Amino acid sequence: MTELHRGLPMPRRAVAAFGVCSGGLMLMIDANIANIALPTIARELGIESSKAVMVVTAYQLVLAMALMPLAALGTRIGYRRLYCGGLVLHSLAALLCFSADSLLSLVMARSLQGIGTAAAMSVAFGLVRTIYPPEQLGKGLAINTIANASGSALAPVVGGLVLSVADWPWVFAAAIPFSMLALLLSRAMPDPDPHMEPFDLLGAALCALTFGLLIGGLELTTHGPSLWLAVAVLATGGAVAWWFVKHELSVPQPVLPVDLLARLPMALALLSNFSAVLASMTVLLFLPFMLQHSYGLSPAEVGGVVAGYAAASVMIAPTSGYLSDRIPVVYLCSAGMCVAAIGLVTIALLPADASRFDMVWRLWITGAGFGMFFSPNARLIIASAPTKRSASAGSVVTTSRMVGQATGATIVAGLLALNFGDTMVPVYCALVLVGVSGAICLVRLRDHKSPDAT
């Protein structure tokens, strides 16, 4: 058994794990911190709120387009090399975001930053599986979950604090120190021997084009000059997606792991994951606008309130992941969606004179429900793949999350454009999506006695 299959020896394992966690913490801060700044960016750049959401949509679009192709590239050139290159590009793009003085320049810089993020995120799961020995993989995934959830929890707090003492460009520079720390510790990370299989260039191009057209078409429904143009782009994206899948079925080293997706438990887990991500993103993007416009909170106060959601995820997600080794995953996922639905109902019933505490505890319940769902659901998907395919399986999970987040941003932009920003309609939409995810969990629950489902 090679060193990579046995994991790294101590203390190198601890240093490498800390490096991956630092990078994950930084990436999750960066992925969520812009949400808090959107109202401020819209006001200071003199643009509509619905257009400000493009800062988030462009970032998520690039992530969705690049994750699976870069995961395949990481298998070819080595996980650590691609991971470090992604962190460097991310940091350089953060400096461009800091110097942006218009929506166009900010969106372009944020898109470049998305490529760096995709490079690092696409191989993160692969690195975790090579750092830890097989018998400690669950522990490694739990530690990584804590780091990622902590980044989500810190993002609104850091964003709110930065905006309370500095201008919005500083929000995009907040994650750079964590990136530098991860680069410093990366020397301890394993670097698997590159594989010499030919890289599927056509598959990579079709993958990027598929997600670009589909998510871009959704974006055009709210910001495009014509609805017919959006429909045409979406139809073209559907045709390219068909070509993409057909091509991937014929190659030995596909960018899209079609053989893994053919497994019913994994396919249902991904569908459920997508719907849950879509629901959570809809709520998290809508809340800063509602809390500032309808309740008069400052950016710092919004950050503190929204942190209740992420704090619950930090507390619940690792525990739920630990329990998934002992309790069938479908039970935990079903329970998580029930709790999330309860939390969303309480948010929809938020009174006009609600106190800060009233807001926080409702968000805490919602965050606890989503945290209870995401961790074991991801474990099911990752553990179902062979070790050498861990990067591909991880990229599918992350792509599902990114596509859900990008679609959620488009939904919120559309609702804002339709003047639903001061209503609870976005919360109702999230509640419907949680119901869809919960229904898929019930389908999985029916077959929970199957070894793959547990």
N, C-alpha and C positions, 0 to 999 in steps of 0.2 A: 504494500500500500504506500503510495507516495505521500510526501509531506503535506500536499494540498488536501488529500483525502483524510489525513489524520488531523488536520488543523495545525495551527502554529503552536510552538512551545511557549510556555510562560517564561519571562514576562513580555516577550514580543507580542503574544496574543492580546494582552491587555492594552498595550500601546496601539496596536493596529485597530482594535475595537474602539478605543477612545477616538482615534482619528476618523473612523467611519461615522461614529456618533456625532462628532463635531461637525463634520460635513453635512450630515442629515439634519442636524439642528439648524445650521445656517440655511440650507435649502428650504426648509419648512418655514422659517422666519421670512425669507424672501418671498416665498410663494403666497403668503397671507398678509404681509405687512402693508401692501399697496391698497388692500380693501379699506383700511381705516383712513387712508389719505385721499381717497377718491373725491369726497365732497370738497376738501380743501383744494385739490388740484383743479377741479371744475371751476371753483370760484376764482382762483388766482390766475388761471389761464383764460378765463372769460368764455368758457364753453358750457354746453348743456350737460346735465348730469348723465344722460344716456350715452353721450359721446365719451365721457371720461371713463366709462366702463371698458372702452377699447384698450386701455392700458392693461387691464387684466385679460381681456379676450385674446389679444395678440400674443401675450406670454403663454397662455394655455394652448393656443393654436399651434405655436411652434413646438411646444413640448409634445403634444399629441402627434405631430407629424414626424418628429425625430426620434422618439424613444425606441421603438422597435428596430429601425435601421441601425441606430447606434449600439443597441444591445448586441446585434449580430456582428457589428464591427469590433466591439469589445472582446467577443469570443475569439476573433481573429488576431487582434494586436495585443491582447492582454488587458485584464480588468483595471489594474492599477494605473497603467499608462493612460487609458482613456479617462479614468476618474480624475486624475490630476490635471489633465488637459482641460477637462470641463470646468474644474474649479478656477483655473487661471483665466479662462475665457469669461466666466461668470463675473469675476472680480473686475476685469477690464471693462466689461459692459456696464457694471455698476457705476464706474466713474463717468461713463457716457450718460447714464441716466441722471447723475448728479448735475451734469452741465447742460442738460436739455432745457430749452427755453420755449418750446412749443409742443403741442400735442403730437405732431408728426415726428419730431425728433425723439420725443420720449417713447413713442410706440416703437420706432425703429430700434432704439437702444434696448428697450425691454425685450424685443424679439430676439436680438443677438444674445441677450442674457439668457433667454429661454433655451437657446442651443447649448450653452454651457451647462445649464441645469440638466438638460436632457442627457448629456454625455455622462454626468456624474450619477444621476439617478438610475440610468439604464443598467448600470453594473453594480449598484449598491447591494442588492440581494445576493448577487454572485460572490461579491467580496465576503459577505457575512458567512456564506456557506463554506468558503475556503479558509476563513479565519478560525472557526470553531470545529472541533471534532464532531462526528455525527451524533454522539450521545449528548452533546451540549447545544445542538442546533436550536432547540426550543428556547433555551436560555438566551442565546445570542439574538434571536428574533425578538424576544421580549425586551431586551436591553435596547435594541435598535428602535423598537416601537416607542419606548419611553422617550428616547432622544427626539424622535420625530414629533410625538405628541407635545413634548415640551416646547419645541419650536413653534408649533401652532398656538400654544398657550402664551408664549412670550410675544408673539407677533403683534397682537393688538395692544398689549401693554407698552412694548417698545415703541410702536408706532405712535400711540397717544402721547407718550412722554417726549418723543422727539418733536412732535408737532407743537407741544406746549412750550418748547424753548427755542425752536429753530424752524426754518422754512422747510417746505415739503421735500426739496431735493435731498435733504439729509436722511430722509427715510430710506432711500435706496443705498446709502452707504453704511447702514447699521450692521449689515451682515458680513462685511468684509473682514473684520477681525477673526470671526469664526472660520472663514475660508482660509485665511493665512495659517491658523492653527492646524486645520486639517491637512494642509499642504506640508507643514512641518513634520507632522506625524506620519505622513504617507510612506515614508521610507521603511516603516515596519510592516506595511501591508504586503500580503502575498502578491506575486505577479505570476499567474499561471502561464505555462508555456503556450505561446500563440499556436493556433491551429492553422494548418495550411490549406484548409478547404477553400474553394473559390467563394468570394463574396458575391452575394446575389444583388448585383447592381440594379437590375431591372426591378426586382422585388422591392428594393429600398426606395427607388424612384416612385413606383406605383403606390407604395405605402404612404409616402409623404404626400403624394398627389391626392390620394383618396381622402385622407383626413383633412388636408388643406381645403379641398373643394367642399366637403361636407360641412365642416365647421365654418368655412368662409361663406358658404351659402346661407347658413343660419344667421351669421352676422349681417349679411345683406338684407335679410328680412326686416331688420330694424334701422340700418344705416344706409342701405342701398338706394339708388335713384328710382328703382322700379321693382315691384314684387315679382314681375315676370322674369327679371334678370336673376333674382334669388332662386326662383323655381328652376330656371335653366341650369344654374350652377349646381344646385342640389341633384338634379337629374343626371348631369354629367358626372358628379361625384359617385352616384349610385352605379353608373355604367363602369367607371374606372374601378370601383370596389369589386364588381363582378369579375373583371379582368384580373385584378390583383389576386383574388382568392383562387381563380382558375390556374393562374401561373404558379402560385405557391404550392398547389397540389402536385405539381410536376417536377419540382426541384428537390434535391436531397438535403440541402441545408437552407430551409425557408426562413425568411425574415419573420413571417407570421407563423407561429407554431400551430399549424392547422391540426396536427395529430393530437396535440394536447387539448385543443378546443373542441375536438370531436367527442371528448368524454363528457357525458351528460352532467355529472356533478360539477365539473369545472365550468361548463357553459352556463349552468344555472347560477353558480356562485358569481360569475362575472356579470351576468344580467342583473342580479340582485345588487351587486356592488355598484354598478352604474346608476341604477335608480336611486340608491341611497346617497351616493356622491352628489347627484343632481339635486336632491332635496336639501342636503346640507349646504351646498354652495348657494342655492337660491336664498336661503335664510341668511347666511353670513354676509352676502353682498347687499342684501336689502336692509339689514339692521342698521348699519351706519347712517344711511339716509333717513330712515324712520326716526332713529333716536336723536339725530341732530335737528331735523326739520319739524317733527311732530312733538318732541319732548324737550327741545332746547338744550341738549347736552353738548358740552364742548368735546373736541376730539379726544382729549385725555380722559374725560369721563366715559366716552363711548368705548375707548380701549379697555378701561377697567370693567365695564359691564360685559362686553363681549368676551373678556378673559374668563368669565365664569363658564362659558361653553367649553373652551379649550382646557381649562383646569379640570373639568369633569372628565374629559377624554384622557388626560394624563393619569388621573387616578384610576379610571375604570379599565382602559384598554389593556394595560399589562396584566391586570388580574384576570380579565376575560381571556387573554391569550394563554395564560398559565392554566386556567380551568379547561381550555379546549383540549388539553392532553388527557382529561379525565371525564369530561362531559361531551356528548355528541355536539358537533359544531352547529348543527341546525337548531338545536335547542337554544343555544346562546344567541344565535343570529335572530331567531324569532322573538326572543325576549327583548333583545336590543331594539328591534323595530317597534315593539309595543311601547317600550319606555319612551322612545323618541316621539312617537305619536302623541303620547300623553303630554310631553313637554311642549310640542307644537300647539296643542289645543290650549294649554295655559297661556302661551304667548299670544294666540289669537284673542284671548279674553283679557289681555292686559288693559287695565283701566287708564283713562286719560290722565289721572293724577297719580300714577304709579310712582312709588319710591324707587330708589336705586336697588334696594334689597328685593323688591318685587320683581324687578327686571332680572337680577342676577340668579335668583333661585329657579326661575322658569328656564333660563338658558342653561343652568347647571343640569337640570333634568334632561333637557334635549341633548346636550353634549354627552351625558352619561349613556343615553340610549345609543347614539351613534358610535361611541367608543366601545360599547359592549358588542356591537355588530362588526365593525371593521377589522379588529385584530384577529378573531378566530376565522373570519371569512378569508382574509389574506393567507392565514396559515394553511387552510385547506388547499388553496390554489398552489402555493409555493411547494408544500410538502408532496403534492401529487406529481411533481415533475422530477425527472432524474437530476442528479447533481450537476452534470455537465450542461443541462438545459435550464439551470436555475436563473441565469440572466434573462433568457427568453421568457420564462414564466413570470419573473419579476417585472419585466417590461410590459407584459400584457396587463398585469394588475395596475401598474402605474399609468399606462395609457388609458385604461378604463377610467381611472380617477381623473386624469387630465381632460379627457373628452367630456366627462360629466361636469367638470368645473367650467370648461369653456362653454358648454351648452347652457349651464346654469347662468353664466354671465350674460349670455345672449337673451335668455328668458327675462332676467332682471332688467336688462337694457330695454327690452320691448315693453315690459310693464311700466317702467319709468316714462318711456315715450308716450304711453297711453294714459299718463297721469294717474297711475295706480300707486305712486310712491308714498302717498299719505294714507293708504288703506292697508288692510290686512290680506289683500288678494294674494301677494307673494307667499304668505304663510299658508294660505289654503292650498296653493299649488304644491308647496313642499309637503303638506300633509297627504295629498293625493299620491305623490311620488313615494312617500314612505309606505302608503298602503300597497302600492304595486310591489315594492321590495318585500314587504311582509307576505304578500300573496305568493311570491316566488319561494320564499322560505317555507311556506306551508306545503308547496309541491315537493320541495326537498325533504320536508319532515315526513312525508308519506313513505319515502324510501330510505329513512334514516338507518334501517338495519343493514343496508348495503355497506361493505367495508369502505368504499370510496367516500361515502357520505359522512362518515364519522371520523 
